Amino acid sequence: MSVQGFSVAKGQRESGGLLQPARNVWRVERAGRAHLLVDAAEYYGTLRHAMRNAERTLLIVGWDIDSRTRLVGADGRADDGLPETFGEFLKALAKEKPGLSIKLLLWDYSVIYAMERELLPVVAFRWNTPVNIDLCLDDRVPLGASHHQKIVAIDNGLAFCGGLDITVRRWDTSDHDPGNALRVDPGREPYRPFHDVQMMVDGDAAAALGDLARRRWERAAAETLDPPRADGDPWPRHIEPHFSDISVGIARTEPAYNGSEEVREIAALYGDMLTRAHRWVYVENQFLTCPDFARRLAARLRQVPGLEALLVVPETHHTWLEHRTMLMGRVRFMEILREEGVTDRVRLLHPAVGAGERAVSVMVHSKVMIVDDTILRVGSANLCNRSMGMDSECDIALEATGPEHREAVMAALGRLLGEHCGADPARIVATLRDTGSLFAAMDNCRDGTRGLRPVDDSLDLTGDTATAMEAVADPARPVAAGEHFADIVDFAGDGEKAGGISAIAKAMGAVLFVAALVLLWRYTPLSEFADPERLRSSLDGVATGALAPLVVISIYVLTGFIAFPVTVLIVATAAAFGLWPGLLYAGVGSLASAVATYTLGRSLGANMLRNLIGPRINRIGRGIGKRGVLTVMTIRLVPVAPFMLVNLVAGALRVPVVDYIIGTVLGLAPGILVLSVLGDRVFTILEDPSLMDVAIILGSLAAWIGLALGLQRLLSKRRGSK
């Protein structure tokens, strides 16, 4: 039989659809319209029009979202009267449409990306913005993983999915002109040409992507978003669809986390797509490190002698970490193909613009796979190990079932390959139909100033160090299953694994906190205002007075409102009054201060905290509501936040008073006892420390932490047995 000009042997087209829920996709839905958006200029310009059409909800999910992003099309200008930069555009849109709910969800990123991303995105999107704009930082991923999906859902009737975030250093046109003066970051620094792809769909497929985005929001923010009514049509009127009435499969990667099972639909879909390949496999991807895909590709190439594979990737990886991890993985990927003897039908190429030594490589950030004229896949998942099982990902696949759909898949391939070769897409498609060869189409349609060039990965990156770093940077699954204590409530949570790495980290943090406190009061100007010795002397003056208990408790309460370290007060009280009644005064004073600042937090309410923390405050509140005593006690035992802040948060979240007081008493008792017993010994250490003194205080601190963790385990075990 002949399809679109090239021959396919009888029986090669498998019966049944590729997209199978519960195997390689989450859901299969129909899209009335679908359109491929190539490069950020086209995506941002189209997205801007679609956002202007939004009436009820706008939900943006991303690995990164930057308020400084210029949300403009190919001409680099905004012509709709609203600001160009994304943050200011959203503010203006929110004011223009007060009934529009705007939600932004971005990964609560790792510190290693701090220099690449906007500092304090909460400030940019939550402060001094209309009330209908809300932002949440998503930290509901395992240790070392990232939230990597890129979805925009509008009014439950239009959605975008692909490899592009709304962030800086992404915008570029499909010309990838090395001299384009508009391709600069917020600091006016130019960056190299950048290529990426997004897909726009409507109908039930868009509604399904909206469901996925709302599920992610609920997981991160503990807040349920109801799907809006799809009254209008947000599809930009000037955009003609590339596909009409087509099946769209939505595939995910979700790592096992906090009791949930892992989802590996993306990995399954990659493998299943290869089993459908007969003429060519076209791939654009930032990373190629997944050995399973390499082995499956090699097996299919051996099985189908005429099959070709074109892999379009970045020329190299420029950051220090990626160069020593992901590049090493790409070397191994190609080595698998060499060992299988199939590299004569595989080309690993990178796009470049310009002639000779003046050529500039184009950064390939897209995640695209096209098989023959039947399947087009666009998404967020790289062909690396972590995208298969570590990070959260979302891809969509369009399966052609008729001549019009197959023609549209061919047109998409012609559009992408034509861009890289500098050729007319129609010429690419015509050559494909005539020759049935992807390589022939590429070779016969070259342009003198643009083209796909061989990748040279000849660097020797082997060695134990590179291998170890690769295992950490590109793992196939989370380093450890279960909760990884994203916030203070998670530490106190269900009593899972109270020891281990997290407990040790908290214990070390407590020791460092106390040590930093000693240094702060000893060596900074603050010591002139609240020197512990001076504080003890002041308490000595009232120790014999009849009002001593009232004065001491009042001091605890008043200083609690200015974040005075309660540890210093406890030590000074013990030094001035002795073990008894110093122990009693310190206990009552600390509790009185805790109750007073709790009351202040209760009066301020949770809205202030929501502005600071974001919607995650909902999750914290639910956790405390379920286990108030244990939560408060654990936070007191292992100080993960300043005393006053803990009190304010507990009050604002309306932790039950009885739970709060019982948890505070249980949590403070070990510390008050240890510090009261030390008493004057602390001042001796401050004034003239010896090795023995240091050993005594460190031993006392270790005993304090040990007692704290032991009590936490005991209560957690008892609670779990009920």
FENWOBEL-V595908 format. One record per residue. N is the residue number from 1. RES is the residue in one letter. SS is DSSP state (helix for helix, strand for strand, loop for the rest). OMEGA is omega in degrees with one decimal (* if undefined). Layout:
# FENWOBEL-V595908
n res ss omega
N RES SS OMEGA
N RES SS OMEGA
This chain:
# FENWOBEL-V595908
n res ss omega
1 M loop -178.3
2 S strand 179.7
3 V strand 177.1
4 Q loop 171.3
5 G loop 175.3
6 F strand -171.1
7 S strand 173.6
8 V loop -175.8
9 A loop 179.6
10 K loop 178.9
11 G loop -178.8
12 Q loop 178.7
13 R loop -175.6
14 E loop 176.5
15 S loop 179.5
16 G loop -178.5
17 G loop 177.9
18 L loop -170.3
19 L loop -175.3
20 Q loop 176.4
21 P strand -178.2
22 A loop 173.9
23 R loop -175.9
24 N loop 173.7
25 V strand 175.7
26 W loop 179.5
27 R strand 171.6
28 V strand -178.3
29 E strand 179.6
30 R strand 171.8
31 A strand 176.2
32 G strand 179.0
33 R strand 174.3
34 A strand -176.1
35 H strand 178.5
36 L strand -179.8
37 L strand -174.4
38 V strand 179.0
39 D loop -166.6
40 A helix 179.7
41 A helix 178.4
42 E helix -179.3
43 Y helix -176.7
44 Y helix 178.5
45 G helix 178.5
46 T helix 179.7
47 L helix 179.3
48 R helix 177.1
49 H helix -178.4
50 A helix 178.7
51 M helix 177.3
52 R helix 179.8
53 N helix -177.9
54 A loop -179.7
55 E loop -172.3
56 R loop -176.1
57 T strand 173.3
58 L strand -176.6
59 L strand -176.3
60 I strand -178.9
61 V strand -177.2
62 G strand 171.0
63 W loop 177.3
64 D loop 173.1
65 I strand -174.3
66 D loop -177.1
67 S loop -176.3
68 R loop -178.4
69 T loop 176.2
70 R strand -176.6
71 L loop -174.7
72 V loop 179.8
73 G loop -171.8
74 A loop -179.3
75 D loop 176.0
76 G loop -178.3
77 R loop 173.0
78 A loop -175.6
79 D loop -177.4
80 D loop 177.9
81 G loop 178.4
82 L loop -177.6
83 P loop -179.1
84 E loop -175.0
85 T strand -170.3
86 F helix -178.5
87 G helix -180.0
88 E helix 175.8
89 F helix 179.5
90 L helix 178.9
91 K helix -179.9
92 A helix 178.7
93 L helix -180.0
94 A helix 177.8
95 K helix 179.1
96 E helix -178.5
97 K loop -176.4
98 P loop 177.9
99 G loop -179.3
100 L loop 177.0
101 S strand -177.4
102 I strand -179.6
103 K strand 177.4
104 L strand -180.0
105 L strand 178.2
106 L strand -177.9
107 W strand 172.6
108 D loop -159.7
109 Y loop 176.5
110 S loop -178.5
111 V helix -177.8
112 I helix 178.0
113 Y helix -173.1
114 A helix -177.8
115 M helix -177.6
116 E helix -170.5
117 R loop 179.6
118 E loop 177.7
119 L loop 175.9
120 L loop 178.0
121 P helix 177.8
122 V helix 179.1
123 V helix -176.6
124 A helix -172.3
125 F helix -176.5
126 R helix -177.7
127 W loop 179.6
128 N loop 176.4
129 T loop 177.5
130 P loop -174.4
131 V loop -179.2
132 N loop 171.7
133 I strand -178.7
134 D strand -179.4
135 L strand 175.6
136 C strand 173.9
137 L strand -174.4
138 D strand 177.5
139 D loop -175.0
140 R loop 176.1
141 V loop 179.2
142 P loop 177.8
143 L loop 178.8
144 G loop -179.8
145 A loop 176.7
146 S loop 170.5
147 H strand -166.5
148 H loop 179.4
149 Q loop 176.6
150 K loop -174.7
151 I strand 167.9
152 V strand -179.7
153 A strand -176.1
154 I strand 172.1
155 D loop 178.9
156 N loop -178.4
157 G loop -179.7
158 L strand -179.5
159 A strand 176.9
160 F strand 178.3
161 C strand 179.3
162 G strand -175.8
163 G loop -172.9
164 L loop 166.3
165 D loop 174.0
166 I strand -175.3
167 T loop -173.9
168 V loop 178.6
169 R loop 175.9
170 R loop -171.6
171 W loop 172.7
172 D loop 173.5
173 T loop -179.1
174 S loop 174.1
175 D loop -178.3
176 H loop -179.3
177 D loop -179.5
178 P loop -177.8
179 G loop -178.2
180 N loop -176.5
181 A loop 179.7
182 L loop -177.9
183 R loop 179.3
184 V strand 178.6
185 D loop -178.5
186 P loop 176.5
187 G loop -179.0
188 R loop 177.1
189 E loop 179.2
190 P strand 175.5
191 Y loop -173.2
192 R loop 178.5
193 P loop -170.9
194 F strand -177.9
195 H strand 177.2
196 D loop -173.0
197 V strand 176.3
198 Q strand 177.5
199 M strand 176.9
200 M strand -179.8
201 V strand 175.2
202 D strand 175.7
203 G helix -177.7
204 D helix 177.4
205 A helix 177.3
206 A helix 178.4
207 A helix 179.1
208 A helix 175.9
209 L helix 175.0
210 G helix 176.0
211 D helix -179.7
212 L helix 179.3
213 A helix 179.4
214 R helix 175.7
215 R helix 179.4
216 R helix 177.6
217 W helix -179.9
218 E helix -179.8
219 R helix -176.8
220 A helix -172.5
221 A helix -175.7
222 A loop -177.4
223 E loop -177.5
224 T loop 176.6
225 L loop 178.0
226 D loop 177.6
227 P loop -178.6
228 P loop 172.0
229 R loop 179.4
230 A loop -176.0
231 D loop -175.5
232 G loop 179.1
233 D loop -177.9
234 P loop -179.5
235 W loop 178.7
236 P loop -171.3
237 R loop -175.2
238 H loop -177.1
239 I loop 174.6
240 E loop -177.9
241 P loop 173.1
242 H loop 179.9
243 F strand 175.8
244 S strand 176.3
245 D strand -175.8
246 I strand 177.3
247 S strand -179.8
248 V strand 175.0
249 G strand 179.2
250 I strand -178.5
251 A strand -175.2
252 R strand 158.9
253 T strand 174.0
254 E strand -178.5
255 P loop 173.4
256 A loop -174.8
257 Y strand 173.2
258 N loop 176.7
259 G loop 179.8
260 S strand 179.8
261 E loop 179.7
262 E loop 176.4
263 V strand -176.9
264 R strand 179.9
265 E helix -177.7
266 I helix 178.4
267 A helix -180.0
268 A helix -178.8
269 L helix 175.9
270 Y helix -179.9
271 G helix -178.2
272 D helix 177.3
273 M helix 179.1
274 L helix 179.8
275 T helix 179.2
276 R loop -175.1
277 A loop 178.6
278 H loop -177.9
279 R loop -178.5
280 W strand 170.7
281 V strand 179.1
282 Y strand -177.0
283 V strand 164.1
284 E strand -179.2
285 N strand -180.0
286 Q loop -176.6
287 F loop 172.6
288 L strand -179.6
289 T loop -173.2
290 C loop -177.4
291 P helix -179.8
292 D helix 177.5
293 F helix 179.0
294 A helix -179.9
295 R helix 178.8
296 R helix 177.8
297 L helix 178.9
298 A helix 180.0
299 A helix -179.5
300 R helix 177.8
301 L helix 177.2
302 R helix -176.8
303 Q helix -176.7
304 V loop -172.1
305 P loop -177.0
306 G loop -175.6
307 L loop 176.4
308 E strand 178.4
309 A strand 177.2
310 L strand -176.6
311 L strand -178.6
312 V strand -172.2
313 V loop 171.5
314 P loop 179.1
315 E loop 176.3
316 T loop 175.3
317 H loop -166.5
318 H loop -178.9
319 T loop -176.6
320 W helix -176.6
321 L helix -178.9
322 E helix -179.1
323 H helix -176.7
324 R helix -179.8
325 T loop -175.2
326 M helix 176.8
327 L helix 175.9
328 M helix 177.6
329 G helix 178.8
330 R helix 175.7
331 V helix 179.5
332 R helix 178.4
333 F helix -178.7
334 M helix 178.3
335 E helix 176.3
336 I helix 179.9
337 L helix 178.0
338 R helix -179.6
339 E helix 179.2
340 E loop 175.6
341 G loop -176.6
342 V loop -174.1
343 T helix 175.9
344 D helix 177.9
345 R helix 175.9
346 V strand 174.6
347 R strand 175.8
348 L strand -170.2
349 L strand 174.1
350 H strand 178.8
351 P strand 177.9
352 A strand 179.7
353 V strand -178.7
354 G loop -175.5
355 A loop 172.9
356 G helix -177.4
357 E helix 179.5
358 R helix -179.5
359 A loop 179.1
360 V strand 178.8
361 S strand 179.2
362 V loop 176.8
363 M strand 178.0
364 V strand 179.8
365 H loop -174.1
366 S loop 176.7
367 K strand -172.8
368 V strand 171.6
369 M strand 178.3
370 I strand 178.6
371 V strand -179.7
372 D loop 176.5
373 D loop -170.4
374 T loop -173.2
375 I strand 174.0
376 L strand -177.2
377 R strand 178.6
378 V strand 179.1
379 G strand -177.2
380 S loop -170.0
381 A loop 171.3
382 N loop 175.2
383 L strand 178.8
384 C loop -176.1
385 N helix -173.1
386 R helix 177.2
387 S helix 179.0
388 M helix -176.1
389 G helix -173.5
390 M loop -176.5
391 D loop 172.1
392 S strand -176.4
393 E strand 174.7
394 C strand 174.8
395 D strand 171.2
396 I strand -178.7
397 A strand 177.4
398 L strand -177.1
399 E strand -179.8
400 A loop -179.5
401 T loop 179.5
402 G loop -177.2
403 P helix -178.3
404 E helix 178.5
405 H helix -179.8
406 R helix 176.5
407 E helix 179.2
408 A helix 175.8
409 V helix 177.6
410 M helix 179.5
411 A helix 177.5
412 A helix 177.4
413 L helix 177.8
414 G helix 178.7
415 R helix -176.8
416 L helix -178.8
417 L helix 177.9
418 G helix 177.4
419 E helix -176.6
420 H helix -177.8
421 C helix -175.7
422 G loop -175.0
423 A loop 175.4
424 D loop 179.7
425 P helix -179.9
426 A helix 178.4
427 R helix 176.8
428 I helix -177.5
429 V helix -179.7
430 A helix 179.2
431 T helix 176.0
432 L helix -179.0
433 R helix -178.1
434 D helix -171.9
435 T helix -174.9
436 G loop -175.8
437 S loop 176.0
438 L helix -179.0
439 F helix 179.4
440 A helix 178.9
441 A helix 179.9
442 M helix -175.9
443 D helix -176.3
444 N helix -175.6
445 C loop -178.5
446 R loop 174.9
447 D loop -176.0
448 G loop -175.8
449 T loop 178.3
450 R strand 178.8
451 G strand 175.3
452 L strand -174.0
453 R strand -179.3
454 P strand 176.3
455 V loop 177.8
456 D loop 177.0
457 D loop -174.5
458 S loop -179.9
459 L loop 177.8
460 D loop -179.4
461 L loop -179.2
462 T loop 179.3
463 G loop -176.9
464 D helix -177.1
465 T helix -179.9
466 A helix -179.7
467 T helix 179.1
468 A helix 179.3
469 M helix 179.4
470 E helix -179.8
471 A helix -179.7
472 V helix -174.4
473 A helix -175.5
474 D loop 179.9
475 P loop 179.8
476 A loop 179.4
477 R loop 177.7
478 P loop 179.6
479 V loop 179.1
480 A loop 179.6
481 A loop 173.6
482 G loop -177.3
483 E loop 179.1
484 H loop 168.6
485 F loop -178.6
486 A loop 178.3
487 D loop -171.1
488 I helix -179.9
489 V helix 179.2
490 D helix 179.1
491 F helix -178.5
492 A helix -164.4
493 G loop -169.1
494 D loop 178.5
495 G loop -179.5
496 E loop 170.4
497 K loop -178.3
498 A loop 177.2
499 G loop 175.7
500 G helix -173.1
501 I helix -176.4
502 S helix 179.8
503 A helix 179.0
504 I helix 179.7
505 A helix 178.9
506 K helix 179.8
507 A helix 178.3
508 M helix 177.3
509 G helix 179.0
510 A helix 178.9
511 V helix 179.5
512 L helix 178.7
513 F helix 179.7
514 V helix 179.0
515 A helix 178.2
516 A helix 178.8
517 L helix 178.2
518 V helix -179.4
519 L helix -179.2
520 L helix -178.1
521 W helix -178.1
522 R helix -167.3
523 Y helix 178.9
524 T loop 179.5
525 P loop 179.3
526 L loop -178.4
527 S helix 179.0
528 E helix -176.7
529 F helix -178.1
530 A helix 177.2
531 D loop -178.1
532 P helix 179.5
533 E helix 177.4
534 R helix 178.1
535 L helix 178.1
536 R helix 178.9
537 S helix 178.8
538 S helix 178.8
539 L helix 176.0
540 D helix -177.4
541 G helix -178.9
542 V helix -173.7
543 A loop -176.9
544 T loop -177.8
545 G loop -178.7
546 A loop -178.0
547 L loop -176.4
548 A helix -179.8
549 P helix -178.6
550 L helix 180.0
551 V helix -178.3
552 V helix 180.0
553 I helix 178.2
554 S helix 178.0
555 I helix 178.5
556 Y helix -177.4
557 V helix -176.3
558 L helix -179.4
559 T helix 175.9
560 G helix -178.7
561 F loop 178.1
562 I loop 176.3
563 A loop 175.4
564 F loop -177.0
565 P loop -178.0
566 V helix 178.7
567 T helix 179.5
568 V helix 179.2
569 L helix -179.1
570 I helix -179.8
571 V helix -179.5
572 A helix 178.8
573 T helix 179.3
574 A helix -179.5
575 A helix -177.2
576 A helix -172.6
577 F helix -177.3
578 G loop -177.8
579 L helix 174.0
580 W helix 15.6
581 P helix -178.9
582 G helix 179.0
583 L helix 179.9
584 L helix -178.6
585 Y helix -179.1
586 A helix 179.9
587 G helix -179.2
588 V helix -179.5
589 G helix 179.5
590 S helix 179.4
591 L helix 179.0
592 A helix 178.4
593 S helix 179.1
594 A helix -179.9
595 V helix -178.1
596 A helix -179.9
597 T helix 172.0
598 Y helix 179.5
599 T helix 177.1
600 L helix 178.8
601 G helix 179.4
602 R helix 179.8
603 S helix 179.0
604 L helix 178.0
605 G loop -173.5
606 A helix -176.8
607 N helix 178.6
608 M helix 179.4
609 L helix 178.1
610 R helix 177.7
611 N helix -179.9
612 L helix -172.0
613 I helix -176.8
614 G loop -176.5
615 P loop 177.7
616 R helix 178.4
617 I helix 177.3
618 N helix -179.0
619 R helix 178.3
620 I helix -179.4
621 G helix 178.7
622 R helix -179.0
623 G helix 179.8
624 I helix -179.9
625 G helix -178.6
626 K helix -172.3
627 R loop -173.4
628 G helix -176.4
629 V helix -177.4
630 L helix -179.2
631 T helix -178.0
632 V helix -179.5
633 M helix -177.1
634 T helix 179.2
635 I helix 177.1
636 R helix -176.7
637 L helix -179.2
638 V loop -169.6
639 P loop 178.9
640 V loop 179.3
641 A loop 178.2
642 P loop -176.7
643 F helix -176.9
644 M helix -178.7
645 L helix 177.9
646 V helix -179.0
647 N helix -179.4
648 L helix 180.0
649 V helix -180.0
650 A helix 178.8
651 G helix -178.8
652 A helix 179.4
653 L loop 177.4
654 R loop 171.0
655 V loop -180.0
656 P loop -174.2
657 V helix -178.3
658 V helix 177.9
659 D helix -177.0
660 Y helix -177.9
661 I helix 180.0
662 I helix 179.1
663 G helix 178.7
664 T helix -179.9
665 V helix -179.5
666 L helix -176.9
667 G helix -177.5
668 L helix -172.7
669 A helix -179.7
670 P helix -179.1
671 G helix 179.3
672 I helix 179.9
673 L helix -177.7
674 V helix -177.8
675 L helix 177.9
676 S helix 178.0
677 V helix 178.5
678 L helix 176.6
679 G loop -176.6
680 D loop -176.5
681 R helix 178.9
682 V helix -179.1
683 F helix 175.8
684 T helix 179.8
685 I helix 179.1
686 L helix -174.2
687 E helix -176.0
688 D helix -174.5
689 P loop 172.8
690 S loop 178.4
691 L helix 177.9
692 M helix 178.9
693 D helix 179.6
694 V helix 178.6
695 A helix -179.3
696 I helix -175.9
697 I helix 177.6
698 L helix 176.3
699 G helix 178.2
700 S helix 178.5
701 L helix 178.2
702 A helix 177.6
703 A helix 178.2
704 W helix -178.7
705 I helix 178.6
706 G helix 177.8
707 L helix 180.0
708 A helix -178.9
709 L helix 178.1
710 G helix 178.8
711 L helix 178.4
712 Q helix 179.5
713 R helix -179.0
714 L helix -178.8
715 L helix 179.0
716 S helix -179.8
717 K helix 179.5
718 R helix 179.7
719 R helix -179.3
720 G helix -178.1
721 S helix -178.1
722 K loop *
